[in-house]
Amino acid sequence: MDPKDVLFTRKWLTRKEIDTNLDGVEYIVMAGPTLDQDASTPIHFTIYLNTQENLPDEIIEQVFNKFAMEYKITKVRDMVSGLYPVAFALNDRDTAMPMFLMGDNAESGEVEYTQMYLFDFEGNAEGFKECKTESKTGWTYSYDSDS
C-alpha cells in the first residue's frame, strides 16, 4: 500500500469543534473496502444522519431505502442501525473523518464524541470504484440547502 493512501489522524475534534463541524450537515456517507472476502459485498458503508434522536421504527426502512436508491446500494447485509457515539478526526482530507465508536472505545474517554443515528452495513453499489478496485476509504458530507 502506498503510504500516501494511509489516513493518519492529526487531531481528534473536541465536542465544541464537532458541533461546529456538523453545523448545516444533513448526513455523511462513508465507504471503504470490507474486510470480508465476499465479492458480492465489497463495500463497507456507514451513513451518519445528523440527528441525536432515535428514528421511529415506521420510518427507519423508508429512510434507508432513500439512501439505497440514491446511491444504488444493493446486497445489504450485517446492518447495524441506531444512535451511536461518533468521533471526528482531522487528517489530510478536506473534511473531518467520522468514526463510529464501538463499545469500550466511546467509554474510554480518550476522544470526545457526539451521538448520531447511523446505518452501518456491507453491500455493493454501482459507483465507489475506489473502494472496490483500489481499497480506498472516503466520505462525503451533504449539507442542508439552507446552509
Backbone as a printed PyTorch tensor [residue, N CA C, xyz], in Angstrom:
tensor([[[  0.8410,  -1.1770,   0.0000],
         [  0.0000,   0.0000,   0.0000],
         [  0.8870,   1.2410,   0.0000]],

        [[  0.5170,   2.1940,  -0.7890],
         [  1.2570,   3.4370,  -0.8920],
         [  1.0360,   4.2520,   0.3860]],

        [[  2.1090,   4.7060,   1.0580],
         [  1.9550,   5.4710,   2.3060],
         [  1.0840,   6.7140,   2.1640]],

        [[  1.0310,   7.3080,   0.9830],
         [  0.1950,   8.4930,   0.8130],
         [ -1.2960,   8.1580,   0.8540]],

        [[ -1.6360,   6.8680,   0.7250],
         [ -3.0320,   6.4460,   0.7860],
         [ -3.4950,   6.1270,   2.2040]],

        [[ -2.5900,   6.1280,   3.1680],
         [ -2.9330,   5.8100,   4.5460],
         [ -3.4500,   7.0680,   5.2400]],

        [[ -4.5480,   6.9300,   5.9800],
         [ -5.1260,   8.0630,   6.6950],
         [ -4.5230,   8.1440,   8.0930]],

        [[ -3.7970,   9.2050,   8.3590],
         [ -3.2090,   9.4310,   9.6790],
         [ -4.0190,  10.4960,  10.4010]],

        [[ -4.4210,  10.1990,  11.6200],
         [ -5.1520,  11.1710,  12.4210],
         [ -4.1780,  12.1910,  12.9840]],

        [[ -4.4080,  13.4520,  12.6340],
         [ -3.5840,  14.5300,  13.1830],
         [ -4.1560,  15.0490,  14.4890]],

        [[ -5.5050,  15.0310,  14.5900],
         [ -6.1690,  15.5880,  15.7570],
         [ -7.5920,  15.0560,  15.8350]],

        [[ -8.0420,  14.7720,  17.0480],
         [ -9.4480,  14.4440,  17.2880],
         [-10.1670,  15.7320,  17.6320]],

        [[-11.3580,  15.9440,  17.0640],
         [-12.1210,  17.1480,  17.3560],
         [-12.6900,  17.0900,  18.7760]],

        [[-12.7690,  18.2670,  19.4070],
         [-13.4410,  18.3780,  20.7010],
         [-14.9470,  18.3950,  20.4410]],

        [[-15.7340,  18.2780,  21.4770],
         [-17.1900,  18.2920,  21.3090],
         [-17.6440,  19.6100,  20.6750]],

        [[-17.0730,  20.7180,  21.1060],
         [-17.4370,  22.0180,  20.5280],
         [-17.0710,  22.0620,  19.0370]],

        [[-15.9030,  21.5450,  18.6860],
         [-15.4860,  21.5060,  17.2750],
         [-16.3750,  20.5680,  16.4560]],

        [[-16.8240,  19.4730,  17.0690],
         [-17.7460,  18.5580,  16.3830],
         [-19.0400,  19.2820,  16.0630]],

        [[-19.5940,  19.9940,  17.0480],
         [-20.8410,  20.7320,  16.8250],
         [-20.6860,  21.7430,  15.6930]],

        [[-19.5650,  22.4480,  15.6550],
         [-19.2990,  23.4130,  14.5790],
         [-19.1600,  22.6910,  13.2440]],

        [[-18.4540,  21.5690,  13.2420],
         [-18.2490,  20.7710,  12.0260],
         [-19.5780,  20.2920,  11.4480]],

        [[-20.5310,  19.9620,  12.3040],
         [-21.8110,  19.4150,  11.8500],
         [-22.8610,  20.4850,  11.5570]],

        [[-22.5360,  21.7460,  11.7750],
         [-23.4820,  22.8230,  11.5090],
         [-23.8550,  22.8270,  10.0260]],

        [[-25.1290,  22.6540,   9.7410],
         [-25.6140,  22.6520,   8.3600],
         [-25.4960,  21.3210,   7.6380]],

        [[-24.9530,  20.2970,   8.3010],
         [-24.7930,  18.9810,   7.6740],
         [-26.0920,  18.1820,   7.8460]],

        [[-26.5830,  17.5950,   6.7460],
         [-27.7300,  16.6940,   6.8180],
         [-27.2700,  15.2760,   7.1420]],

        [[-26.2600,  14.8140,   6.3850],
         [-25.7560,  13.4580,   6.5880],
         [-24.3610,  13.3330,   5.9900]],

        [[-23.6930,  12.2420,   6.3600],
         [-22.3710,  11.9160,   5.8240],
         [-22.4230,  10.4660,   5.3570]],

        [[-21.9130,  10.2090,   4.1650],
         [-21.7980,   8.8390,   3.6660],
         [-20.3230,   8.4820,   3.6310]],

        [[-19.9840,   7.3690,   4.2680],
         [-18.6050,   6.8850,   4.2760],
         [-18.5860,   5.5080,   3.6350]],

        [[-17.5960,   5.2650,   2.7990],
         [-17.4840,   3.9640,   2.1300],
         [-16.0210,   3.5480,   2.0780]],

        [[-15.8050,   2.2680,   2.2780],
         [-14.4580,   1.7130,   2.2120],
         [-14.5510,   0.2340,   1.8830]],

        [[-13.4410,  -0.4010,   1.6460],
         [-13.4570,  -1.8340,   1.3400],
         [-13.8290,  -2.6440,   2.5870]],

        [[-14.5460,  -3.7350,   2.3800],
         [-14.8600,  -4.6140,   3.5060],
         [-13.6480,  -5.4800,   3.8200]],

        [[-13.6360,  -6.0080,   5.0110],
         [-12.5900,  -6.9540,   5.3910],
         [-12.9480,  -8.3600,   4.9230]],

        [[-14.2380,  -8.5530,   4.6480],
         [-14.7280,  -9.8480,   4.1940],
         [-14.3050, -10.0930,   2.7410]],

        [[-14.1550, -11.3100,   2.3770],
         [-13.7400, -11.6510,   1.0110],
         [-14.9250, -11.9530,   0.0890]],

        [[-16.1600, -11.6790,   0.5430],
         [-17.3470, -11.9340,  -0.2680],
         [-17.4250, -10.9030,  -1.3940]],

        [[-17.2070, -11.3410,  -2.6180],
         [-17.1620, -10.4280,  -3.7710],
         [-18.5070,  -9.7440,  -4.0230]],

        [[-19.6020, -10.3050,  -3.5150],
         [-20.9070,  -9.6860,  -3.7520],
         [-21.1480,  -8.4850,  -2.8360]],

        [[-20.3540,  -8.3600,  -1.7580],
         [-20.4950,  -7.2260,  -0.8350],
         [-19.1200,  -6.6250,  -0.5310]],

        [[-18.5310,  -5.9640,  -1.5170],
         [-17.1550,  -5.4760,  -1.3520],
         [-17.0070,  -4.1470,  -0.6120]],

        [[-18.1290,  -3.5010,  -0.2520],
         [-18.0460,  -2.1640,   0.3240],
         [-18.6390,  -2.1360,   1.7270]],

        [[-17.9100,  -1.4950,   2.6500],
         [-18.4180,  -1.2380,   3.9900],
         [-18.9120,   0.2020,   4.0130]],

        [[-20.2090,   0.3740,   4.2310],
         [-20.8310,   1.6930,   4.2560],
         [-21.1860,   2.0800,   5.6840]],

        [[-21.0670,   3.3630,   5.9960],
         [-21.6810,   3.9260,   7.1810],
         [-22.3250,   5.2340,   6.7530]],

        [[-23.6150,   5.3370,   7.0070],
         [-24.3570,   6.5590,   6.7130],
         [-24.6720,   7.2010,   8.0560]],

        [[-24.1570,   8.4050,   8.2650],
         [-24.3150,   9.1400,   9.5170],
         [-25.3740,  10.2200,   9.3140]],

        [[-26.4870,  10.1320,  10.0230],
         [-27.5120,  11.1620,   9.9570],
         [-27.2470,  12.1750,  11.0610]],

        [[-27.3210,  13.4370,  10.7450],
         [-27.0340,  14.4810,  11.7260],
         [-28.2500,  14.7170,  12.6140]],

        [[-28.5390,  13.7170,  13.4290],
         [-29.5960,  13.8270,  14.4310],
         [-29.1600,  13.0520,  15.6620]],

        [[-29.5760,  13.5390,  16.7960],
         [-29.2860,  12.8520,  18.0450],
         [-30.5480,  12.1780,  18.5820]],

        [[-31.5240,  11.9960,  17.7070],
         [-32.7860,  11.3610,  18.0930],
         [-32.9070,  10.0120,  17.4070]],

        [[-33.5450,   9.0750,  18.1220],
         [-33.8550,   7.7840,  17.5230],
         [-34.9380,   7.9710,  16.4700]],

        [[-34.7990,   7.3080,  15.3510],
         [-35.8390,   7.3630,  14.3330],
         [-36.9550,   6.4050,  14.7110]],

        [[-38.2000,   6.8020,  14.4850],
         [-39.3120,   5.8860,  14.7460],
         [-39.2130,   4.6610,  13.8310]],

        [[-39.5680,   3.5050,  14.3780],
         [-39.4780,   2.2540,  13.6110],
         [-40.1660,   2.3410,  12.2560]],

        [[-41.2880,   3.0450,  12.1990],
         [-42.0610,   3.0790,  10.9550],
         [-41.3710,   3.8620,   9.8370]],

        [[-40.3490,   4.6680,  10.1540],
         [-39.6860,   5.3820,   9.0580],
         [-38.2370,   4.9430,   8.8100]],

        [[-37.6920,   4.1030,   9.6860],
         [-36.2960,   3.6660,   9.5020],
         [-36.0910,   3.0390,   8.1300]],

        [[-36.9450,   2.1080,   7.7600],
         [-36.7960,   1.4330,   6.4610],
         [-36.9320,   2.4190,   5.3080]],

        [[-37.8640,   3.3600,   5.4150],
         [-38.0500,   4.3580,   4.3580],
         [-36.8070,   5.2380,   4.2010]],

        [[-36.2260,   5.6520,   5.3160],
         [-35.0310,   6.4940,   5.2590],
         [-33.8810,   5.7140,   4.6240]],

        [[-33.6760,   4.4750,   5.0700],
         [-32.5930,   3.6910,   4.4930],
         [-32.8250,   3.4480,   2.9990]],

        [[-34.0520,   3.1150,   2.6130],
         [-34.3470,   2.8580,   1.2020],
         [-34.0790,   4.0750,   0.3240]],

        [[-34.2790,   5.2800,   0.8710],
         [-33.9560,   6.5150,   0.1320],
         [-32.4660,   6.5410,  -0.2190]],

        [[-31.6240,   6.2200,   0.7670],
         [-30.1830,   6.1950,   0.5190],
         [-29.8060,   5.0790,  -0.4470]],

        [[-30.4110,   3.9160,  -0.2710],
         [-30.1010,   2.7830,  -1.1440],
         [-30.4350,   3.1170,  -2.5980]],

        [[-31.5650,   3.7840,  -2.8190],
         [-31.9310,   4.1720,  -4.1850],
         [-30.9900,   5.2440,  -4.7160]],

        [[-30.7160,   6.2610,  -3.9090],
         [-29.8730,   7.3700,  -4.3500],
         [-28.4610,   6.9190,  -4.7150]],

        [[-27.8890,   6.0230,  -3.9110],
         [-26.5180,   5.5750,  -4.1400],
         [-26.4380,   4.2130,  -4.8400]],

        [[-27.6040,   3.6890,  -5.2510],
         [-27.6890,   2.4120,  -5.9710],
         [-27.0070,   1.2820,  -5.1870]],

        [[-27.3340,   1.2240,  -3.8890],
         [-26.7630,   0.2220,  -2.9960],
         [-27.5980,  -1.0530,  -3.0670]],

        [[-26.9230,  -2.1830,  -3.2100],
         [-27.5920,  -3.4850,  -3.2750],
         [-26.8960,  -4.4710,  -2.3410]],

        [[-27.4840,  -5.6460,  -2.1980],
         [-26.9020,  -6.7690,  -1.4500],
         [-26.5000,  -6.3760,  -0.0190]],

        [[-27.3770,  -5.6340,   0.6450],
         [-27.1080,  -5.1720,   2.0110],
         [-27.1140,  -6.3500,   2.9780]],

        [[-26.0790,  -6.3840,   3.8420],
         [-26.0460,  -7.4220,   4.8750],
         [-25.3430,  -6.8760,   6.1140]],

        [[-25.5710,  -7.5510,   7.2140],
         [-24.9520,  -7.2110,   8.5030],
         [-25.2290,  -5.7640,   8.9140]],

        [[-26.4850,  -5.3500,   8.7720],
         [-26.8940,  -3.9770,   9.1050],
         [-26.9360,  -3.7610,  10.6150]],

        [[-26.3350,  -2.6700,  11.0440],
         [-26.4590,  -2.1560,  12.4010],
         [-27.0010,  -0.7440,  12.2400]],

        [[-28.0530,  -0.4060,  12.9730],
         [-28.5660,   0.9570,  12.8950],
         [-29.0240,   1.4090,  14.2660]],

        [[-29.0000,   2.7060,  14.4680],
         [-29.4310,   3.2810,  15.7310],
         [-28.5490,   4.4420,  16.1200]],

        [[-28.7480,   4.9330,  17.3420],
         [-27.9290,   6.0210,  17.8770],
         [-26.6410,   5.4510,  18.4360]],

        [[-25.5190,   6.0000,  17.9790],
         [-24.2030,   5.5240,  18.4130],
         [-23.2590,   6.7050,  18.5840]],

        [[-22.2140,   6.5350,  19.3900],
         [-21.2130,   7.5830,  19.5370],
         [-20.3530,   7.6940,  18.2770]],

        [[-20.1140,   8.9420,  17.8550],
         [-19.3160,   9.2130,  16.6550],
         [-18.3070,  10.3070,  16.9860]],

        [[-17.0460,  10.0120,  16.7510],
         [-15.9660,  10.9840,  16.9180],
         [-15.5540,  11.4610,  15.5210]],

        [[-14.7790,  12.5320,  15.4870],
         [-14.3110,  13.0720,  14.2140],
         [-12.8200,  13.3360,  14.2920]],

        [[-12.1040,  12.9240,  13.2390],
         [-10.6500,  13.0720,  13.1870],
         [-10.2610,  13.9670,  12.0170]],

        [[ -9.2530,  14.7990,  12.2430],
         [ -8.6680,  15.5770,  11.1560],
         [ -7.4900,  14.7960,  10.6040]],

        [[ -7.3810,  14.7770,   9.2870],
         [ -6.2570,  14.1370,   8.6010],
         [ -5.9280,  15.0060,   7.3990]],

        [[ -5.4230,  14.4330,   6.3450],
         [ -5.0420,  15.2540,   5.1870],
         [ -6.1910,  15.5010,   4.2130]],

        [[ -7.4000,  15.1300,   4.5680],
         [ -8.5570,  15.3550,   3.7010],
         [ -9.2150,  16.6960,   4.0080]],

        [[-10.1060,  17.1260,   3.1320],
         [-10.7550,  18.4300,   3.2770],
         [-11.7510,  18.4960,   4.4290]],

        [[-12.3760,  17.3870,   4.7440],
         [-13.3810,  17.3610,   5.8110],
         [-12.9740,  16.3540,   6.8810]],

        [[-13.4760,  16.5830,   8.0830],
         [-13.1640,  15.6840,   9.1980],
         [-13.7620,  14.3080,   8.9380]],

        [[-13.0030,  13.2710,   9.2840],
         [-13.4290,  11.8940,   9.0780],
         [-14.2880,  11.4390,  10.2620]],

        [[-15.5310,  11.0040,   9.9830],
         [-16.3610,  10.4690,  11.0670],
         [-15.8630,   9.0840,  11.4640]],

        [[-16.0010,   8.7760,  12.7390],
         [-15.5310,   7.4940,  13.2530],
         [-16.5780,   6.9150,  14.1940]],

        [[-17.2330,   5.8460,  13.7650],
         [-18.2320,   5.1150,  14.5470],
         [-17.4840,   4.4290,  15.6850]],

        [[-17.7480,   4.8610,  16.9180],
         [-17.0680,   4.2850,  18.0810],
         [-17.8660,   3.1080,  18.6040]],

        [[-17.2380,   1.9790,  18.6840],
         [-17.9060,   0.7680,  19.1520],
         [-17.5480,   0.5210,  20.6080]],

        [[-18.5270,   0.1470,  21.3970],
         [-18.3210,  -0.3300,  22.7590],
         [-17.3860,   0.4800,  23.6200]],

        [[-16.3120,  -0.1520,  24.0600],
         [-15.3900,   0.4500,  25.0150],
         [-14.6780,   1.6800,  24.4830]],

        [[-14.5650,   1.8160,  23.1680],
         [-13.8830,   2.9880,  22.6040],
         [-14.5600,   4.2830,  23.0550]],

        [[-15.8870,   4.3030,  23.0690],
         [-16.6090,   5.5070,  23.4590],
         [-16.4850,   5.7580,  24.9560]],

        [[-16.4500,   4.7070,  25.7250],
         [-16.4220,   4.8390,  27.1780],
         [-15.0250,   5.1190,  27.7250]],

        [[-14.0120,   4.9800,  26.8960],
         [-12.6440,   5.1720,  27.3730],
         [-12.3410,   6.6180,  27.7250]],

        [[-13.0850,   7.5700,  27.1290],
         [-12.8640,   8.9830,  27.3980],
         [-11.6620,   9.5620,  26.6630]],

        [[-11.0370,   8.7780,  25.8120],
         [ -9.8510,   9.2660,  25.0930],
         [-10.1940,  10.3030,  24.0300]],

        [[-11.3760,  10.1950,  23.4520],
         [-11.7950,  11.1610,  22.4360],
         [-13.1990,  11.6450,  22.7650]],

        [[-13.4790,  12.8760,  22.3610],
         [-14.8180,  13.4170,  22.5510],
         [-15.6690,  13.0160,  21.3500]],

        [[-16.9710,  12.9360,  21.5660],
         [-17.8630,  12.4610,  20.5100],
         [-19.2480,  13.0530,  20.6740]],

        [[-20.0750,  12.7940,  19.6840],
         [-21.4850,  13.1260,  19.7260],
         [-22.2660,  11.8610,  19.3940]],

        [[-23.5400,  11.8740,  19.6670],
         [-24.4040,  10.7690,  19.2630],
         [-24.9760,  11.1020,  17.8870]],

        [[-25.0020,  10.1150,  16.9970],
         [-25.6180,  10.2920,  15.6840],
         [-26.3800,   9.0170,  15.3390]],

        [[-27.4540,   9.1730,  14.5780],
         [-28.1630,   7.9950,  14.0780],
         [-27.3960,   7.5190,  12.8550]],

        [[-27.0900,   6.2270,  12.8230],
         [-26.3270,   5.7290,  11.6800],
         [-26.8300,   4.3820,  11.1990]],

        [[-26.4820,   4.1100,   9.9470],
         [-26.6780,   2.8080,   9.3100],
         [-25.2800,   2.3140,   8.9610]],

        [[-24.8780,   1.1760,   9.4840],
         [-23.5540,   0.6120,   9.2290],
         [-23.7660,  -0.7920,   8.6630]],

        [[-23.2030,  -1.0650,   7.4860],
         [-23.5030,  -2.3320,   6.8110],
         [-22.4940,  -2.6060,   5.7040]],

        [[-22.5700,  -3.8020,   5.1640],
         [-21.7960,  -4.1640,   3.9840],
         [-22.7530,  -4.3000,   2.8210]],

        [[-22.2430,  -4.0120,   1.6250],
         [-23.0960,  -4.0900,   0.4570],
         [-22.2940,  -3.8680,  -0.8080]],

        [[-23.0190,  -3.5400,  -1.8540],
         [-22.4000,  -3.2510,  -3.1390],
         [-23.1090,  -2.0370,  -3.7250]],

        [[-22.4980,  -1.4150,  -4.7010],
         [-23.0980,  -0.2680,  -5.3820],
         [-22.4020,  -0.1050,  -6.7220]],

        [[-23.1240,   0.5150,  -7.6570],
         [-22.5590,   0.7120,  -8.9930],
         [-21.3180,   1.5850,  -8.9560]],

        [[-21.3190,   2.6090,  -8.1440],
         [-20.1830,   3.5200,  -8.0510],
         [-19.1590,   2.9940,  -7.0550]],

        [[-18.4460,   3.8880,  -6.4390],
         [-17.4870,   3.5580,  -5.3860],
         [-16.3420,   2.6810,  -5.8850]],

        [[-15.8970,   2.9610,  -7.1060],
         [-14.8120,   2.2020,  -7.7310],
         [-13.5630,   2.1760,  -6.8570]],

        [[-13.2380,   3.3170,  -6.2310],
         [-12.0230,   3.3980,  -5.4210],
         [-12.0270,   2.3850,  -4.2790]],

        [[-13.1990,   2.1300,  -3.7200],
         [-13.3090,   1.1330,  -2.6390],
         [-13.0620,  -0.2700,  -3.1670]],

        [[-13.6500,  -0.5470,  -4.3230],
         [-13.6190,  -1.9140,  -4.8570],
         [-12.2970,  -2.2710,  -5.5230]],

        [[-11.7000,  -1.3320,  -6.2290],
         [-10.5050,  -1.6960,  -7.0040],
         [ -9.2020,  -1.1720,  -6.4200]],

        [[ -9.2960,  -0.1290,  -5.5850],
         [ -8.0750,   0.4790,  -5.0450],
         [ -7.9960,   0.4030,  -3.5200]],

        [[ -8.9760,  -0.2490,  -2.8910],
         [ -9.0250,  -0.3990,  -1.4240],
         [ -8.9430,   0.9350,  -0.6870]],

        [[ -9.5900,   1.9590,  -1.2330],
         [ -9.5760,   3.2790,  -0.6050],
         [-10.8580,   3.5180,   0.1790]],

        [[-10.7430,   4.3620,   1.1990],
         [-11.8750,   4.7750,   2.0150],
         [-12.1050,   6.2620,   1.7920]],

        [[-13.3710,   6.6480,   1.7250],
         [-13.6910,   8.0560,   1.5510],
         [-15.0370,   8.3800,   2.1670]],

        [[-15.3240,   9.6530,   2.2790],
         [-16.5860,  10.1040,   2.8340],
         [-16.9730,  11.4080,   2.1740]],

        [[-18.2740,  11.6860,   2.2130],
         [-18.7800,  12.9210,   1.6520],
         [-19.8680,  13.4730,   2.5720]],

        [[-19.8450,  14.7680,   2.7580],
         [-20.8370,  15.4670,   3.5780],
         [-21.9330,  16.0030,   2.6600]],

        [[-23.1790,  15.8950,   3.1010],
         [-24.2940,  16.5170,   2.3910],
         [-24.8540,  17.6100,   3.3050]],

        [[-24.9520,  18.8120,   2.7740],
         [-25.3770,  19.9590,   3.5690],
         [-26.8060,  20.3440,   3.2820]],

        [[-27.4730,  20.9520,   4.2840],
         [-28.8180,  21.4970,   4.1040],
         [-28.7700,  22.5070,   2.9670]],

        [[-29.8130,  22.5630,   2.2010],
         [-29.8570,  23.5310,   1.1030],
         [-29.9240,  24.9550,   1.6330]],

        [[-30.3260,  25.1260,   2.8930],
         [-30.4130,  26.4730,   3.5030],
         [-29.0690,  26.9440,   4.0190]],

        [[-28.0540,  26.0510,   4.0480],
         [-26.7600,  26.4230,   4.6340],
         [-25.8450,  27.0740,   3.6250]]])
